[in-house]
Amino acid sequence: MAPVNSSSSDNSPARRILVTGGAGYIGSNTTLQLLDAGYEVVVADNLSRGHRAAVDPARLREVDLLDTEGLVRVMSEKPLDAVIHFAAYIAVGESMKTPETYFHNNTAGSLSLLTAMIRTGVRHVVFSSTAAVYGMPTTVPIPESEPYAPVNAYGESKVMVEKMLDWFDRIHGLRSVCLRYFNASGADPDCRAGESHDPETHLIPLIFRAVQTGTPVTLFGDDYPTPDGTCIRDYIHVSDLARAHIVAVESLVKGGASKKYNVGTGRGYSVREVLQAVEAVTGKPVPYQFGPRRDGDPPTLVADSTRLQSELGWKPVDSELTRIVETAWRWANRKA
Ligand SMILES: NC(=O)c1ccc[n+]([C@@H]2O[C@H](COP(=O)([O-])OP(=O)(O)OC[C@H]3O[C@@H](n4cnc5c(N)ncnc54)[C@H](O)[C@@H]3O)[C@@H](O)[C@H]2O)c1
């Protein structure tokens, strides 16, 4: 179905995009890249977990995903070419204590967004999905054909949205690209945006905190069936992730079909390798201790993202581990 609500012709550089969750880590980085590339951007965020300072006030619409009428108002301001939907809660541990919060905010929130899109005639969405949809994968590197098998409520809240998107395409012609990110990391190379979660649950910022405060970081498990006993993850630089969103938007606007893609590098690093990279970049020792394994942590999560590379021409260019740590360290030491 052709877009009903569209601000630009195919070749116009001034596409108008609504970014939900644009006050958060990946959303703020992607917004900057969209602006650098000449897009017009409006951010919808309730600031529950994001940062007001991360968004130009003229661009920010303070609205909750669950407020369908509020979203309709924002979407009716001016025609939109697409929505990039980042807004969600992201803490796996929290999702296993209060799953209702995750199904409410992430799943029902996304349903509210899709409803507003249908009502306003916006028919393209890029959705932030996650490697957590796979749970404990049977094939590594993980292809997109690996079945859904989430082992936490956070992953399930995302699976449910991916499935809703399939139905919205079949019934309403709303086309989507689901990007299943592996471990988002790093910061804008010009230090304009980076990672600041509260509470922080991600490895690299937690290691930095240990370096800065001297309080040891607890690492979960050193008895995994991996070469050095620690978990292996696929770290993808946030700038590479941002570029994946731009190629995804372009494919949808140009008439491409709904798709699901992994976004990773295909190369994994162990927790110990990340520690070593931080020591090398910062020139400081990392105080750390090992705790027990965390429930539901697979030993190895590495993406097969050849589909995204071959179909949309994307490739990671900033995701070498030292580059990730360097950019993130600069962000962690920025002057406020
Ligand atoms: N960070 C990662 O490594 C990672 C990995 C896989 C997937 N993801 C997905 O990427 C997306 C962005 O992650 P992030 O790390 O930038 O998270 P973040 O917490 O930094 O940003 C999320 C933003 O969404 C906003 N938000 C949350 N609920 C909202 C609601 N109901 N209404 C309006 N705004 C709301 C928050 O205020 C925040 O600004 C999420 O959907 C997450 O599930 C992240």
The ligand as an SDF file (V2000), in Angstrom:
LIG
                    3D

 44 48  0  0  0  0  0  0  0  0999 V2000
   20.8860   -0.8340   24.5660 N   0  0  0  0  0  0  0  0  0  0  0  0
   20.9670   -2.0400   24.0090 C   0  0  0  0  0  0  0  0  0  0  0  0
   22.0240   -2.7060   24.0530 O   0  0  0  0  0  0  0  0  0  0  0  0
   19.7840   -2.6090   23.2780 C   0  0  0  0  0  0  0  0  0  0  0  0
   19.8990   -3.8930   22.7310 C   0  0  0  0  0  0  0  0  0  0  0  0
   18.7980   -4.4150   22.0410 C   0  0  0  0  0  0  0  0  0  0  0  0
   17.6540   -3.6590   21.8780 C   0  0  0  0  0  0  0  0  0  0  0  0
   17.5730   -2.4160   22.4340 N   0  0  0  0  0  0  0  0  0  0  0  0
   16.3410   -1.6560   22.2430 C   0  0  0  0  0  0  0  0  0  0  0  0
   16.6750   -0.3670   21.7480 O   0  0  0  0  0  0  0  0  0  0  0  0
   15.7480    0.6090   22.2270 C   0  0  0  0  0  0  0  0  0  0  0  0
   16.4990    1.7760   22.8130 C   0  0  0  0  0  0  0  0  0  0  0  0
   17.3690    1.3150   23.8400 O   0  0  0  0  0  0  0  0  0  0  0  0
   18.2490    2.3690   24.6650 P   0  0  0  0  0  0  0  0  0  0  0  0
   19.4280    1.6410   25.1940 O   0  0  0  0  0  0  0  0  0  0  0  0
   18.4420    3.5890   23.8710 O   0  0  0  0  0  0  0  0  0  0  0  0
   17.2350    2.6640   25.8760 O   0  0  0  0  0  0  0  0  0  0  0  0
   17.0630    4.0040   26.7350 P   0  0  0  0  0  0  0  0  0  0  0  0
   16.4450    3.5970   28.0290 O   0  0  0  0  0  0  0  0  0  0  0  0
   18.3300    4.7860   26.7680 O   0  0  0  0  0  0  0  0  0  0  0  0
   16.0090    4.8410   25.8790 O   0  0  0  0  0  0  0  0  0  0  0  0
   14.6360    4.5190   25.8450 C   0  0  0  0  0  0  0  0  0  0  0  0
   13.8580    5.8150   25.7470 C   0  0  0  0  0  0  0  0  0  0  0  0
   12.4690    5.5090   25.6430 O   0  0  0  0  0  0  0  0  0  0  0  0
   11.7400    6.3850   26.4820 C   0  0  0  0  0  0  0  0  0  0  0  0
   10.4870    5.7110   26.8670 N   0  0  0  0  0  0  0  0  0  0  0  0
   10.3640    4.5470   27.5460 C   0  0  0  0  0  0  0  0  0  0  0  0
    9.0540    4.2520   27.7020 N   0  0  0  0  0  0  0  0  0  0  0  0
    8.3500    5.2540   27.1090 C   0  0  0  0  0  0  0  0  0  0  0  0
    6.9610    5.5240   26.9410 C   0  0  0  0  0  0  0  0  0  0  0  0
    6.0210    4.7290   27.4520 N   0  0  0  0  0  0  0  0  0  0  0  0
    6.5970    6.6350   26.2740 N   0  0  0  0  0  0  0  0  0  0  0  0
    7.5320    7.4820   25.7690 C   0  0  0  0  0  0  0  0  0  0  0  0
    8.8640    7.2780   25.9020 N   0  0  0  0  0  0  0  0  0  0  0  0
    9.2650    6.1730   26.5740 C   0  0  0  0  0  0  0  0  0  0  0  0
   12.6650    6.6590   27.6620 C   0  0  0  0  0  0  0  0  0  0  0  0
   12.3340    7.8540   28.3610 O   0  0  0  0  0  0  0  0  0  0  0  0
   14.0250    6.7260   26.9700 C   0  0  0  0  0  0  0  0  0  0  0  0
   14.3380    8.0400   26.5530 O   0  0  0  0  0  0  0  0  0  0  0  0
   14.8320   -0.1200   23.2020 C   0  0  0  0  0  0  0  0  0  0  0  0
   13.6280   -0.4370   22.5340 O   0  0  0  0  0  0  0  0  0  0  0  0
   15.5960   -1.3830   23.5370 C   0  0  0  0  0  0  0  0  0  0  0  0
   14.7280   -2.4460   23.8650 O   0  0  0  0  0  0  0  0  0  0  0  0
   18.6080   -1.8760   23.1270 C   0  0  0  0  0  0  0  0  0  0  0  0
  1  2  1  0
  2  3  2  0
  2  4  1  0
  4  5  1  0
  4 44  2  0
  5  6  2  0
  6  7  1  0
  7  8  2  0
  8  9  1  0
  8 44  1  0
  9 10  1  0
  9 42  1  0
 10 11  1  0
 11 12  1  0
 11 40  1  0
 12 13  1  0
 13 14  1  0
 14 15  2  0
 14 16  1  0
 14 17  1  0
 17 18  1  0
 18 19  2  0
 18 20  1  0
 18 21  1  0
 21 22  1  0
 22 23  1  0
 23 24  1  0
 23 38  1  0
 24 25  1  0
 25 26  1  0
 25 36  1  0
 26 27  1  0
 26 35  1  0
 27 28  2  0
 28 29  1  0
 29 30  1  0
 29 35  2  0
 30 31  1  0
 30 32  2  0
 32 33  1  0
 33 34  2  0
 34 35  1  0
 36 37  1  0
 36 38  1  0
 38 39  1  0
 40 41  1  0
 40 42  1  0
 42 43  1  0
M  CHG  2   8   1  16  -1
M  END
$$$$
